[in-house]
Amino acid sequence: MTLRASSGWPSEAAGTMVPLVTSTQPGYTLLRGQGAIVVEDFRREHRREYDRLAASGELQKYLVDAPSQPMTAGSKILGFTLIGVGLLLLILVLVGFLGHAG
C-alpha cells in the first residue's frame, strides 16, 4: 500500500510503501476486515498491492461475501428510520424554539 498523504508526518513520507501486514495499523485494519473495500476499488486504488496479492494467490483469502439481502434491507430500513427520527426531533426543537420566541 502506498502512503499518499502525510499530514503530521515528514513530507518525504508521502509515496513510501507501507506493507500490508498486521504489524502496521493500515494493514491490520484492511486485513482484519474492519476496512472492507469493493474489489474493483481496491484494484484501482492499490494497484501494486492488488497485483502482488493476485499473483501470489493470497487475494482469495481476503475476499468476503457481500452483505445478505436481509442485512442490506434491514440496514436501509434502520437508516431511514433513524434519519426520520432525527428530522422529527429537529422539527420539534424548531417548533419549541419558535413557539417560545414570540
N, C-alpha and C positions, 0 to 999 in steps of 0.2 A: 504494500500500500504506500502511496506517495503522499508525503505531507505537503499540502497545497497552501495552507495559511499558517502563519507563525506568530499570531498575536500573543505577546508575552514571552515569546521565545526569541533567541537571536535571529536576525534577519537571514543569516546563512542556513538556518534550519529548513527553510522552505525549499521544497524539491528533493529532500532526502527521502530515502526509502525506509519505511517502518515495517519490520517483519510482522506478518500476520500469524502471530503465536500468542498463546495465552499469557505469556510473561509481560506483554505490553497491554496497556489499557485499551487502545483501539482494537487490537487483535482479540483480546479477551471478550470485549463487547460483541464483536462480529461473530466470533467462533462459538460463543455460548448461546446464540440465538436471541439475545436481547436486542440485537440490532438487525433484525431480519430485513432483507432487501430483495426486491424483484431481480431475478437472474439477469434480465436484459439491462437493468440499471447498473448492476454490479459489473457486467461485461463492459458497459460504456464508461463508467466512472473509474474503474480499477482494472484497466485492460491488462497490465502486466501480471497482476496477482491472479486475475481470472485465467489468463493463458497458462500460468505456472500450475495452478490447481487442475485445470482441464488436462494439461499434458501429463501430469503425474497421476491422474485418475482420482485425486483426492476430492474433486469438486462434488462428486456424488454423495459423499458422507456428510456434507454440509447442507444439502438440499432438504427442505421440509415441505410438507403438503400445504396447499393453500387452505385458508380457513374454510370450514364446512359451511354449507348453505344455511343451516340453522344458526350457526355462530355469526355469520355475516348479517343475517336478518335481525337477530337479537341485538347486535351492535348498532345497527341502524335505528331500530325502534328505541333503544336506550338513548342514543344520541339525540334523536329528535325530541324525545320526551324531556330530556334534561335542558335542551335549548328552549322548549316551550315553557318549562317551569321557570327558567331564568328570565325569559321575556315577560312572563306573568308577574314575577317579582319586581321587575323593573317598572312595569306599568303601575303596580300597586304603590311603589315608592313615589313615583311621579304624581299619582293621584293624591297621595297623602301630603306630599310636599306642596303641590299647587292648591290643595284644599285648605291648608293652614296658612298659606301665604297671603291670602286676601282677607 
